[in-house]
């Protein structure tokens, strides 16, 4: 008689993910509202049937679906795949991604373009997936936007993206699949645990980390873990009350020389 039972990897996966995050059983228990003894029993496989609520707690904390925690031996996956899972790209939760995007619509059921004012930045970190919070944000009608996609407006601060002026309003499009981003794509990045957004050139590295680079050379590039990013919004356009400065005379001369060289080369 054929045995149709399937091996369950939940216990080993919880231990693997906890050690990967370098947190103790006691710290994890405190975060999840469980006892250390229960965490130890689960990791040892001594608890055959954890409560449904416990499955949900582990899934939400590690950002990996319950099905994956149960059915896949995560220790056998490569680092890039594990990072991809933690970023929400899980075969079992596609279409119900853990990075749930809350939106609001107008009377005609068209998506609004919400504006996130500076004073609402801290609240956005906590309410970015809360429909009531999003619905309370100011809304604007922006002409000539593509019919497809979700757009939002974020105020820029600091001078790290000069020549885009500080204080510009960045119109950006939500990116659901970060792997589609090309190298050095300008984006608004919502980082976990920060009170501000960053406007950077984004590159998804082969190891799953995200490189953030400023246009202003005075700011050094830095890398963040994909699990520490809440949302990414691709730059679409910006508005500013600053009038653009004229190009320096030397730059104008060099541009003219390049054009002349190109014409000569075509002769």
C-alpha positions as a Markdown table, in Angstrom:
| # | Residue | x | y | z |
|---|---|---|---|---|
| 1 | Unk | 0.0 | 0.0 | 0.0 |
| 2 | Unk | 1.4 | 3.4 | -1.0 |
| 3 | Unk | 2.2 | 5.9 | 1.8 |
| 4 | Unk | 0.8 | 9.3 | 0.8 |
| 5 | Unk | 2.0 | 11.1 | 3.9 |
| 6 | Unk | 4.1 | 14.1 | 3.2 |
| 7 | Unk | 7.1 | 15.1 | 5.3 |
| 8 | Unk | 6.6 | 18.3 | 7.3 |
| 9 | Unk | 9.6 | 20.7 | 7.7 |
| 10 | Unk | 8.0 | 23.2 | 10.0 |
| 11 | Unk | 10.2 | 22.5 | 13.0 |
| 12 | Unk | 13.5 | 22.7 | 11.2 |
| 13 | Unk | 12.4 | 25.7 | 9.2 |
| 14 | Unk | 11.6 | 27.7 | 12.3 |
| 15 | Unk | 15.0 | 26.9 | 13.8 |
| 16 | Unk | 16.7 | 27.7 | 10.5 |
| 17 | Unk | 15.0 | 31.1 | 10.1 |
| 18 | Unk | 15.5 | 32.1 | 13.8 |
| 19 | Unk | 19.2 | 31.3 | 13.6 |
| 20 | Unk | 19.5 | 33.0 | 10.3 |
| 21 | Unk | 18.1 | 36.2 | 11.9 |
| 22 | Unk | 20.5 | 35.6 | 14.8 |
| 23 | Unk | 17.9 | 35.9 | 17.5 |
| 24 | Unk | 17.5 | 33.7 | 20.6 |
| 25 | Unk | 14.5 | 31.5 | 21.4 |
| 26 | Unk | 13.7 | 33.8 | 24.2 |
| 27 | Unk | 13.7 | 36.9 | 22.0 |
| 28 | Unk | 11.5 | 35.2 | 19.4 |
| 29 | Unk | 9.1 | 34.0 | 22.1 |
| 30 | Unk | 8.8 | 37.5 | 23.5 |
| 31 | Unk | 8.1 | 39.0 | 20.0 |
| 32 | Unk | 5.5 | 36.4 | 19.2 |
| 33 | Unk | 3.8 | 36.4 | 22.6 |
| 34 | Unk | 4.8 | 32.7 | 23.2 |
| 35 | Unk | 6.9 | 31.0 | 25.9 |
| 36 | Unk | 10.5 | 30.0 | 25.3 |
| 37 | Unk | 9.6 | 26.5 | 26.2 |
| 38 | Unk | 7.0 | 26.4 | 23.4 |
| 39 | Unk | 9.5 | 27.7 | 20.9 |
| 40 | Unk | 12.0 | 25.1 | 22.0 |
| 41 | Unk | 9.3 | 22.3 | 21.7 |
| 42 | Unk | 8.3 | 23.5 | 18.2 |
| 43 | Unk | 11.9 | 23.5 | 17.0 |
| 44 | Unk | 12.6 | 20.1 | 18.5 |
| 45 | Unk | 9.5 | 18.7 | 16.8 |
| 46 | Unk | 7.9 | 17.8 | 20.1 |
| 47 | Unk | 4.8 | 19.8 | 19.3 |
| 48 | Unk | 3.1 | 17.9 | 16.5 |
| 49 | Unk | 0.1 | 20.2 | 16.0 |
| 50 | Unk | 0.8 | 23.9 | 16.9 |
| 51 | Unk | -2.3 | 26.1 | 17.2 |
| 52 | Unk | -3.4 | 27.7 | 14.0 |
| 53 | Unk | -2.7 | 31.1 | 15.5 |
| 54 | Unk | 0.9 | 30.1 | 16.1 |
| 55 | Unk | 1.3 | 29.2 | 12.4 |
| 56 | Unk | 0.1 | 32.7 | 11.5 |
| 57 | Unk | 2.5 | 34.4 | 14.0 |
| 58 | Unk | 5.5 | 32.6 | 12.5 |
| 59 | Unk | 4.4 | 33.3 | 8.9 |
| 60 | Unk | 3.9 | 37.0 | 9.6 |
| 61 | Unk | 7.1 | 37.4 | 11.5 |
| 62 | Unk | 9.3 | 35.6 | 9.0 |
| 63 | Unk | 7.3 | 36.9 | 6.0 |
| 64 | Unk | 7.0 | 33.4 | 4.5 |
| 65 | Unk | 3.7 | 31.6 | 3.8 |
| 66 | Unk | 2.4 | 28.8 | 6.1 |
| 67 | Unk | 2.5 | 26.3 | 3.1 |
| 68 | Unk | 6.2 | 27.1 | 2.5 |
| 69 | Unk | 7.0 | 26.7 | 6.2 |
| 70 | Unk | 5.3 | 23.3 | 6.2 |
| 71 | Unk | 6.2 | 21.8 | 2.8 |
| 72 | Unk | 9.7 | 23.1 | 1.8 |
| 73 | Unk | 13.1 | 22.5 | 3.5 |
| 74 | Unk | 14.4 | 26.0 | 3.5 |
| 75 | Unk | 17.8 | 25.0 | 4.6 |
| 76 | Unk | 18.3 | 23.3 | 1.3 |
| 77 | Unk | 17.5 | 26.4 | -0.7 |
| 78 | Unk | 20.1 | 28.9 | -1.8 |
| 79 | Unk | 20.5 | 32.3 | -0.1 |
| 80 | Unk | 19.1 | 34.2 | -3.1 |
| 81 | Unk | 15.9 | 32.1 | -3.0 |
| 82 | Unk | 15.4 | 32.5 | 0.8 |
| 83 | Unk | 15.8 | 36.3 | 0.4 |
| 84 | Unk | 13.3 | 36.2 | -2.4 |
| 85 | Unk | 10.8 | 34.4 | -0.2 |
| 86 | Unk | 11.4 | 36.9 | 2.6 |
| 87 | Unk | 10.7 | 39.7 | 0.1 |
| 88 | Unk | 7.2 | 38.2 | -0.4 |
| 89 | Unk | 7.9 | 36.4 | -3.7 |
| 90 | Unk | 6.4 | 33.1 | -2.5 |
| 91 | Unk | 4.8 | 30.7 | -4.9 |
| 92 | Unk | 2.1 | 30.0 | -2.3 |
| 93 | Unk | 1.2 | 33.6 | -1.7 |
| 94 | Unk | 1.3 | 35.2 | -5.1 |
| 95 | Unk | -1.8 | 37.2 | -5.6 |
| 96 | Unk | -2.1 | 37.5 | -1.8 |
| 97 | Unk | 1.3 | 38.9 | -1.2 |
| 98 | Unk | 2.3 | 39.8 | 2.3 |
| 99 | Unk | 3.1 | 43.2 | 1.0 |
| 100 | Unk | -0.5 | 44.1 | 0.6 |
| 101 | Unk | -1.0 | 47.4 | -1.1 |
| 102 | Unk | -3.9 | 49.4 | 0.2 |
| 103 | Unk | -5.5 | 51.8 | -2.3 |
| 104 | Unk | -8.5 | 54.1 | -2.5 |
| 105 | Unk | -10.8 | 54.8 | -5.4 |
| 106 | Unk | -13.1 | 57.6 | -6.6 |
| 107 | Unk | -16.8 | 57.5 | -7.3 |
| 108 | Unk | -16.1 | 56.0 | -10.7 |
| 109 | Unk | -14.0 | 53.2 | -9.2 |
| 110 | Unk | -10.8 | 54.7 | -10.5 |
| 111 | Unk | -7.7 | 54.6 | -8.3 |
| 112 | Unk | -6.9 | 57.9 | -6.6 |
| 113 | Unk | -3.4 | 59.3 | -6.5 |
| 114 | Unk | -2.7 | 59.8 | -2.9 |
| 115 | Unk | -0.2 | 62.4 | -1.6 |
| 116 | Unk | 1.9 | 61.5 | 1.5 |
| 117 | Unk | 2.7 | 64.9 | 3.2 |
| 118 | Unk | 5.8 | 65.2 | 5.3 |
| 119 | Unk | 3.8 | 65.3 | 8.5 |
| 120 | Unk | 2.3 | 61.9 | 7.6 |
| 121 | Unk | 5.6 | 60.1 | 6.9 |
| 122 | Unk | 5.9 | 58.5 | 10.3 |
| 123 | Unk | 2.2 | 57.4 | 10.2 |
| 124 | Unk | 2.7 | 55.9 | 6.7 |
| 125 | Unk | 5.3 | 53.4 | 8.1 |
| 126 | Unk | 2.6 | 52.0 | 10.3 |
| 127 | Unk | -0.4 | 52.5 | 8.1 |
| 128 | Unk | 0.9 | 51.8 | 4.6 |
| 129 | Unk | -1.3 | 48.7 | 4.3 |
| 130 | Unk | -4.2 | 50.1 | 6.2 |
| 131 | Unk | -7.1 | 51.1 | 3.8 |
| 132 | Unk | -8.5 | 53.6 | 6.3 |
| 133 | Unk | -5.1 | 55.4 | 6.7 |
| 134 | Unk | -4.6 | 55.5 | 2.9 |
| 135 | Unk | -8.2 | 56.7 | 2.4 |
| 136 | Unk | -7.5 | 59.6 | 4.7 |
| 137 | Unk | -4.5 | 60.9 | 2.7 |
| 138 | Unk | -5.0 | 63.9 | 0.4 |
| 139 | Unk | -5.9 | 62.9 | -3.1 |
| 140 | Unk | -5.1 | 64.5 | -6.4 |
| 141 | Unk | -5.9 | 64.1 | -10.1 |
| 142 | Unk | -2.6 | 64.0 | -12.1 |
| 143 | Unk | -3.0 | 64.3 | -15.9 |
| 144 | Unk | -1.4 | 62.0 | -18.4 |
| 145 | Unk | -0.7 | 59.1 | -16.1 |
| 146 | Unk | -0.8 | 55.6 | -17.6 |
| 147 | Unk | -4.1 | 53.8 | -17.2 |
| 148 | Unk | -2.4 | 50.8 | -15.7 |
| 149 | Unk | -0.6 | 50.9 | -12.3 |
| 150 | Unk | -0.9 | 52.5 | -8.9 |
| 151 | Unk | 0.6 | 55.9 | -8.4 |
| 152 | Unk | 1.4 | 57.9 | -5.3 |
| 153 | Unk | 3.1 | 61.2 | -4.6 |
| 154 | Unk | 6.0 | 61.5 | -2.1 |
| 155 | Unk | 7.8 | 64.7 | -1.0 |
| 156 | Unk | 11.5 | 64.5 | -1.3 |
| 157 | Unk | 13.8 | 65.8 | 1.4 |
| 158 | Unk | 17.6 | 66.4 | 1.5 |
| 159 | Unk | 20.0 | 66.9 | -1.4 |
| 160 | Unk | 21.1 | 63.4 | -2.1 |
| 161 | Unk | 19.4 | 63.3 | -5.5 |
| 162 | Unk | 20.5 | 66.7 | -6.8 |
| 163 | Unk | 20.0 | 68.0 | -9.5 |
| 164 | Unk | 16.4 | 66.9 | -8.6 |
| 165 | Unk | 15.7 | 69.9 | -6.2 |
| 166 | Unk | 15.1 | 69.3 | -2.5 |
| 167 | Unk | 11.4 | 69.7 | -1.7 |
| 168 | Unk | 10.2 | 68.3 | -5.0 |
| 169 | Unk | 7.1 | 66.1 | -5.1 |
| 170 | Unk | 7.9 | 62.8 | -6.6 |
| 171 | Unk | 5.2 | 61.0 | -8.6 |
| 172 | Unk | 6.0 | 57.3 | -8.5 |
| 173 | Unk | 4.5 | 54.0 | -9.6 |
| 174 | Unk | 4.2 | 51.0 | -7.2 |
| 175 | Unk | 6.5 | 48.1 | -8.0 |
| 176 | Unk | 5.1 | 44.7 | -7.1 |
| 177 | Unk | 7.9 | 42.6 | -8.5 |
| 178 | Unk | 11.3 | 44.1 | -7.6 |
| 179 | Unk | 13.2 | 41.7 | -9.9 |
| 180 | Unk | 11.8 | 43.7 | -12.8 |
| 181 | Unk | 13.8 | 46.8 | -11.9 |
| 182 | Unk | 16.7 | 47.7 | -14.1 |
| 183 | Unk | 20.1 | 48.7 | -12.8 |
| 184 | Unk | 20.0 | 52.2 | -11.2 |
| 185 | Unk | 16.3 | 52.7 | -11.5 |
| 186 | Unk | 15.3 | 55.9 | -9.6 |
| 187 | Unk | 12.8 | 54.9 | -6.9 |
| 188 | Unk | 11.2 | 56.0 | -3.6 |
| 189 | Unk | 12.1 | 53.3 | -1.1 |
| 190 | Unk | 10.1 | 52.7 | 2.1 |
| 191 | Unk | 12.5 | 51.2 | 4.6 |
| 192 | Unk | 11.3 | 49.3 | 7.7 |
| 193 | Unk | 12.0 | 51.0 | 11.0 |
| 194 | Unk | 12.8 | 54.5 | 9.6 |
| 195 | Unk | 10.8 | 57.7 | 9.9 |
| 196 | Unk | 11.6 | 58.9 | 6.4 |
| 197 | Unk | 11.5 | 57.7 | 2.8 |
| 198 | Unk | 14.6 | 57.6 | 0.6 |
| 199 | Unk | 14.8 | 58.6 | -3.0 |
| 200 | Unk | 17.6 | 56.6 | -4.6 |
| 201 | Unk | 18.9 | 54.8 | -7.6 |
| 202 | Unk | 18.0 | 51.2 | -7.0 |
| 203 | Unk | 19.8 | 48.1 | -8.1 |
| 204 | Unk | 18.7 | 44.5 | -7.2 |
| 205 | Unk | 21.9 | 42.6 | -6.6 |
| 206 | Unk | 22.3 | 38.9 | -7.5 |
| 207 | Unk | 22.4 | 37.9 | -3.9 |
| 208 | Unk | 19.0 | 39.5 | -3.3 |
| 209 | Unk | 20.2 | 42.6 | -1.5 |
| 210 | Unk | 19.3 | 46.1 | -2.7 |
| 211 | Unk | 21.9 | 48.7 | -3.6 |
| 212 | Unk | 20.8 | 52.3 | -3.0 |
| 213 | Unk | 22.8 | 55.0 | -4.7 |
| 214 | Unk | 22.5 | 58.8 | -4.7 |
| 215 | Unk | 22.9 | 61.0 | -7.7 |
| 216 | Unk | 24.8 | 63.4 | -5.5 |
| 217 | Unk | 28.4 | 62.0 | -5.3 |
| 218 | Unk | 28.8 | 63.4 | -1.8 |
| 219 | Unk | 26.6 | 60.5 | -0.5 |
| 220 | Unk | 28.1 | 57.0 | -0.6 |
| 221 | Unk | 26.0 | 54.1 | -1.9 |
| 222 | Unk | 24.9 | 51.5 | 0.6 |
| 223 | Unk | 23.2 | 48.1 | 0.6 |
| 224 | Unk | 20.1 | 47.0 | 2.5 |
| 225 | Unk | 18.5 | 43.6 | 3.0 |
| 226 | Unk | 15.4 | 43.0 | 0.9 |
| 227 | Unk | 13.5 | 42.0 | 4.0 |
| 228 | Unk | 14.1 | 45.5 | 5.4 |
| 229 | Unk | 12.2 | 47.1 | 2.6 |
| 230 | Unk | 8.4 | 47.7 | 2.9 |
| 231 | Unk | 7.7 | 49.1 | -0.5 |
| 232 | Unk | 9.4 | 50.4 | -3.7 |
| 233 | Unk | 7.8 | 53.0 | -6.0 |
| 234 | Unk | 9.4 | 53.6 | -9.4 |
| 235 | Unk | 10.0 | 57.3 | -10.3 |
| 236 | Unk | 7.6 | 58.6 | -13.0 |
| 237 | Unk | 7.9 | 62.4 | -12.8 |
| 238 | Unk | 8.4 | 65.2 | -10.3 |
| 239 | Unk | 7.1 | 68.7 | -9.8 |
| 240 | Unk | 9.2 | 71.5 | -8.3 |
| 241 | Unk | 8.8 | 75.2 | -7.5 |
| 242 | Unk | 12.5 | 75.8 | -8.3 |
| 243 | Unk | 13.4 | 77.1 | -11.7 |
| 244 | Unk | 16.2 | 75.0 | -13.3 |
| 245 | Unk | 19.6 | 76.6 | -13.4 |
| 246 | Unk | 21.3 | 77.3 | -16.7 |
| 247 | Unk | 24.0 | 74.9 | -17.7 |
| 248 | Unk | 27.6 | 76.1 | -17.0 |
| 249 | Unk | 29.3 | 77.7 | -20.0 |
| 250 | Unk | 32.0 | 75.0 | -20.1 |
| 251 | Unk | 29.4 | 72.3 | -20.3 |
| 252 | Unk | 27.6 | 74.1 | -23.1 |
| 253 | Unk | 30.9 | 74.3 | -25.0 |
| 254 | Unk | 31.7 | 70.6 | -24.5 |
| 255 | Unk | 28.2 | 69.7 | -25.7 |
| 256 | Unk | 28.8 | 71.7 | -28.9 |
| 257 | Unk | 32.2 | 70.0 | -29.5 |
| 258 | Unk | 30.6 | 66.6 | -29.1 |
| 259 | Unk | 27.9 | 67.4 | -31.6 |
| 260 | Unk | 30.6 | 68.7 | -34.1 |
| 261 | Unk | 32.7 | 65.6 | -33.6 |
| 262 | Unk | 29.6 | 63.4 | -34.3 |
| 263 | Unk | 28.9 | 65.3 | -37.5 |
| 264 | Unk | 32.6 | 65.0 | -38.6 |
| 265 | Unk | 32.5 | 61.3 | -38.0 |
| 266 | Unk | 29.4 | 61.0 | -40.2 |
| 267 | Unk | 31.2 | 62.6 | -43.2 |
